Each structure stands twice: as structure tokens, then as C-alpha cells.
Amino acid sequence: MKLDRGWMWCMLLLFSLALAAVAAQESQMEVDVSDVEDNMGLDEEELKVLMGEEEEEEEEEATVIDDDNFDEADGKATAKGEAGTDGNVSFQVTYKTPIPTGEVYLAETFDDGSLDRWQLSKTVKGDADDEIAKYDGKWAVEQLKENKVPGDLGLVLKSRAKHHAISAMLNKPFVFQDEPLVVQYEVNFQDGIDCGGAYIKLLSDTDDLNLEQFHDRTSYTIMFGPDKCGEDYKLHFIFQHKNPLNKDLEEKHAKRADVDLKKFYTDKKTHLYTLVLNPDNSYEMLIDQSSVSRGSLLHDVVPPVNPHKEIDDPKDSKPEDWDERAKIPDPEAVKPDDWDEEAPAKIDDPDALKPEGWLDDEPEFVPDPNAEKPEDWDEEMDGEWEAPQIPNPACETAPGCGEWKHPQINNPQYKGKWKAPLVDNLNYQGVWKPRKIDNPDYFEDLQPFRMTPFKALGLELWSMTSDIYFDNFIITSHKEVADRWASDSWGLKKLVASANEPGIFAQLTLAAEERPWLWVIYILTVGLPVGLVVLFCWPKKTEDDYVYKKVDVPRTEVEEEDEEEEEEEAAAEEESKSAVAADGAAAAEPTEETEEGEEEDNEDANAGGDNLEEDDEEEEEENGEEESKAPERTLEDEVEPKEGGDIVEESHKQSVRKRRVRKD
């Protein structure tokens, strides 16, 4: 069957869409290495990523080579200069333990598999019950559960609903002078997070600092990192500011992040948290190298660093005659005489009538006749047993049972309690405020960046979820050093996670499992375009299925008239010959009459042709007439029958007239 062009175009369109969907699916599984390099500032030599190619009969295998075999659990991972594969990784990567490219105060990767540098707390929490006061939460050094990078290890919080405390000393104390502070580390909530934190504390450089006694009240300079409880997702940045007058420390909280943080707690991916403090008192918090909050230590923290110059006088009090009322009831207003405060809000409807068939004597509920007293019923203890009440069966067919009452309607006379209208208070003095006095505790610190130096990093956490992963801590004064460190460590994790992400269809299915109503959206999204394509692109009925009426090729009127005259003459001759053969030798008079009739018929036809030619000339002169609007010709304009003519000739003339009428 021959298809029309519209159907062919629709088939081509559907085929193109199918190819685009397949290409998009394949592109999801590929990793755009150049994009990762652009985001992290890497070159080809620094990021050694080898994309694995599938073989038809076998798969490439890689081994992990290192001098020290530190992973006792499986004996497969190695630490330095390793290259390996993982079951979750769809391509081969080469991991090398990152090395700082500049001066750092702390750089920890945990790739050696030990916690020799770190100190577990041996104290107890001061304000907790004895059963949970101990810092007995377990820590371990292990790989990620998902999206593993062979050879890359991290610090993992292993216990649930326990206090954890661990810390490590810096290479040297950090002093806030003329260089920025950059703190950076990685966190992965491998099992999600219900309630708990993953923040760090930079412990102040004090004489009494003892890492074995590290607890929640140990003095710290900065606290930074994610924290979540319930549906409150936070990214903490808290610093301790010392009052220059009394030397007291007060916590200052930075404003909340400008973006929604929920996805960083729920996607089970490794995220990079960075804090940058500058000597000009500006700060910035970043997640995955994207800014989520920035501001000034002077203006964007709560409470503010510098107190107000003036404060309310605590000894000042409002005078007894101070009138704060802007409006008062009109003292001259009088309640109207017809105001009835006792009128009810609802009254019986006087127009209501009791429905016919209402059963006044039947109760709405009756004892259940099928109920039986329980065998263990004790009348002395439980009282007299009564059958439970059920709806009265007699009321099922009636409009109602029991005493009929009028329905209630709003009382048109109800006005409620009368109140005097309000008028402006002539004695209004405004809202009273205490007078201002100079703040005796006022000070102005224009350099809050110069905080207390710190010399240790600690994690003091409580979590209802285990397996929180920490890795690649770095503290430096140069943002470039931290970025290069991230590219050599977190960059590979991001690369592996991107390669192992499920395709678009798998993601849609997972989303629909969590939110079943999405299936309706999917069906409408797919079904509606398909329905429209079928509706508008379905092949139409071909030309072979239609039966067309045969139409003569259009010709000019002059040609038609000439052809008609020839046909009439030929038909007349045939009819005359047939009549002569049928009747034999005819008399001379009838023959002469027939010839005269034929001549008259021909003359009439010629006259009609002349008339048509004259009409054509008139139409050409008018220039506005259409060729189809030729003068109508009726039976009266044709040849009139002759009296006493032959029957055969008469029938012949009638047939000629009918043909002319049809053609006209």
C-alpha cells in the first residue's frame, strides 16, 4: 500500500527520537573527563584516568601494586602508586596518594591505614548520663561502601547512638595574622543521616590542651561542617570571639547557606566542604567547590561582633499616666433602645414541616436482639448487663424516628453584645520606650579575623547513623594548594561516582518507587505525544479507494456546437435509412415531408448555433462574465416539433434535445 508523505515524515521523526534517546542513555554512562579537568584546573598529566574498553570475550583486569599491604580485611588494596579496579567502577583508574604542593598545617589522607597520628578521647561527657557519657564510639579506617577508588581509604565513624571524639595535632599552630585560612575535608553519609553532625573543631592553642581529655567543652576557635537533625539541614560556621574588655569568649554564628542543602545529606555521595577566611574579615563557605554562603565577620554573624553604642536604660520605667491607646471607645455613644443583647443567634425555622411518615414513637436505637451476655460477665463486679444498641430497623425506610424538632436557622434579629464605636484618643502619647544611655560594655573590634590561634583538629560527634566517612583533611593558607589537593583526591571520587550513576531510565524508576504518583506523570508524558502522533500522522485513505466520476476534458463552446451538429446530422441520416428499410417503398409525399422536416430541423439547429455565436460575442464584450454563465437554453428555444411529422423523427429530435440540455 502506498503511504503518503506525512506518514513517512512521522516515521522518520519517531526513528530520530529513538536514536536520540539511545544516545542520551549511552552518554549518561560516559564520563566527560575534560569537564572535570576544567572544573578542577587539571591537566592530562595530573589526572591519569584510563577509560576501560569492553572486549568481546574477556574483560581487562588490573592489580594494585604498593610497597605496604595495609588492608588486612581483604588484602587487595594498596596505598601508594596504585592502579586498580573495583566491581562498582566501570573503568580503570590510577590513584596516587595526594601530596600537598605548598605549605600546610595539616594534611591527612588515612591511606596508610593507621591512626597513629590521631588520639582517641578517654574522658566522659560532663552533662550526660553515666551510661552514654563515655566517648566509646568506634572509629575505623576503610574504603567507601560505594564508588570505591582502589587504594583510597578514609576515617569512618562506626558506632550508632554513641559519643565519638578523636583529634590530631597540627604541624604547627595557626596564627591569625596576614594570611588567609583555608580548611577543607570530605564527608560521605554512606547510610544517609537521621540526626547527627559531621563538623570539625579547630582546638585553641591553650596551655591546658590535652587531646586525651578532649570533650564537648574543650576550648575551640572555629567549628565548621554539616549538621542535621529532623528536617533542619545546616552548614555550621561558628567562631569564638574574645571580648577585649573582659576577655570572655562568645560564639558568633554565620548566616545560613543560600542554597538548599538537603541533597548533600541524602545522595550518599562524597562531598567536599571548604571554609575560607580572609584578613579583610570576609568569609566564604563552599560545597564541591561551589559557593553556598559568603559574608563579613563584622556584619553577617549573630550576635554581631561589636555591641551597640547605646542601650536601653534598665532603671527607666513607664509612667503610670502614660496612655498608649491610639483608639478608645466613644464615651458619648449610647446603646440603641431596640438593641436586644439577649436575642439568640439561632431560632427554629417557622416554615419547616415535619416530613410525612415520621415515626415519633420509634426510638433511633434499640437493643441488639442477637446479642448475648458473655459467659464471664460478673454482675457484682461489672453491673447489670445490657445489650449493645443498634440502629432501629424500622427507621431505615422512614424519613426519621423519635421526637421531631424544627431545624435551626440564623436569627435575623440577632445583633450580639453592644460595643461603643472607637474614636481617636486625644490623650494618646505613643508607645513608651525607655531612654537610651551609653553602653558601658561597648567596644569596637575592627579585626575579628584575628582570633585565638589553634593547634589541633578534633571531631566530637554524636550521631544516630553510623558509617559516616571522613577523608583528606587539609589546613593551609593558600586556596590554590587546597584546590590541587582536592583535584588529586576528591576529583577521582567524583569521577568514579559520575561513571557509576544509573541511567536516566533507572533514575526515573527509582524516583517513582519513592513517589508512586510519578507513574501518572510518566504515562501522560509518553502517552500524550504518542497519541497525537498517531492521530495526526496515521495514513489517510489512498486515491485507489475512491471512485471518481469521469469528466470530459473541457472544450470551448464553438467546438462543442460543431460536434453537436455533426452528431445530429449523422443520427438523422441513420434514422432515415432505418425507417426506409422498415417501411419499404414509401410514398413520395411522406418522403418529401420528411426531407422538409430535416431541412427545417437543420435550419433551426443552424439558427441556434448562430444565436450561440452571437451570445459568445456579447459575453466577450462585457469582460466581467464567466464562460460557465452562458445563456441557458430550454426546450422552448430548441427545434419545435412539426405537426404530422413521423414518430421516428420526433423521437430522434427529443433525444437530441435531451443531449443538448445535459451538455448545457
Disulfide bonds with the S-S distance in Angstrom:
Cys10-Cys537 1.79
Cys195-Cys229 2.23
Cys395-Cys401 1.74
